[in-house]
């Protein structure tokens, strides 16, 4: 027999063990995660115990002590110590109790992260045109959904992706389907994920963290209709809209064509009534306006007539007045002329008598009769006493003036 | 004519807005009659859309772009 080194011994035994993939069910004990990366626990039943190891990223569901699980594992020895352990590839809770417990733990974690926040829930368009559908082609959920959809509404474009809705592949396929549908162009109005009812184990794919995160990350609103009314999965809770059944999903997504037809008929009638009402209102308004116009015109005509009449009478009275004034003016003018003539006659008579009077007192005529006027320095001398001997005087005679000197008084 | 690319939702919304506007008598008669005409077109279009009884289901692969199957249900 060949002698082996310890290392080779461990390697060789591992080589043998690695070919044996086992599926084991048991209860979890001493569950621990080291450095957030490495997971250790023991799987036990009444008589035996085995150590198990896996990486934290392989842990799809929360696991804790006392939980019944089924593992898919490869047996092997730890190189350093040679200790036997199962290298876990997949671990899943089994039995109603374990599943419920795992679900409760996951729900608690996702809730604290805000995945179920009501405030982030989006609403589905009232009249969708393009819908995504994630379901199993063979399921009753698929055909029920399409049947109710067709019954209610038509002309929809449905982009369908077939997935396994239970079993080991389901969760991954659902995630892929969401990623695919979420990025379609033009974008879908909503994505529906559906499957019929089943046991908690059957619905397991809709209770996984990866599906929850795929729904949370989906760029279009998600409508979830998984299981029966009483089964609420995590997918239902993360989705924007939760439908109780596949049929209910169709009801929530599209309006009922009969109701819409009724609504449209009523819209149509309403439109007609509105326009009719509008038209009759407008006609009444035109009638009213024209009546007003006629009225205004009649009033205007009356006013014009009154004005014309008034003007006529004013013109007449003006003419009369003018005549009176003219007569008066003519009268005045005649009076004026008459009195002027009279005055002129009087004046010329007075002038004549003044003339003859003037003629009578003309000093020239007196001088002609032999009188003379004596002036001293231009002033008429009326008394001889005012003149002194030697004074120079002017003596004016009828035909001229002489200068004299006073030589003595008599 | 109502354009075929108009979605049901958009046509419905336009019809609702138009009716409200007509009711408010903000529009003059001529504009109102145009709106009414448009309203009738929309009603006809929407009724036509409602008369569609089929939905088109196109099956696509989760990973690739190819269409696997197409049927009308």
Interface residues (C-beta under 8 A of the other chain):
Chain A: X125 X126 X127 X128 X129 X133 X137 X146 X149 X150 X153 X154 X155 X156 X157 X158 X159 X160 X161 X162 X163 X173 X176 X177 X180 X257 X260 X261 X264 X267 X268 X270 X271 X274 X275 X278 X279 X281 X282
Chain B: X7 X8 X9 X12 X15 X16 X18 X19 X22 X23 X25 X29 X32 X33 X36 X39 X40 X43 X46 X47 X49 X50 X51 X52 X53 X54 X55 X56 X57 X58 X59 X60 X61 X62 X63 X73
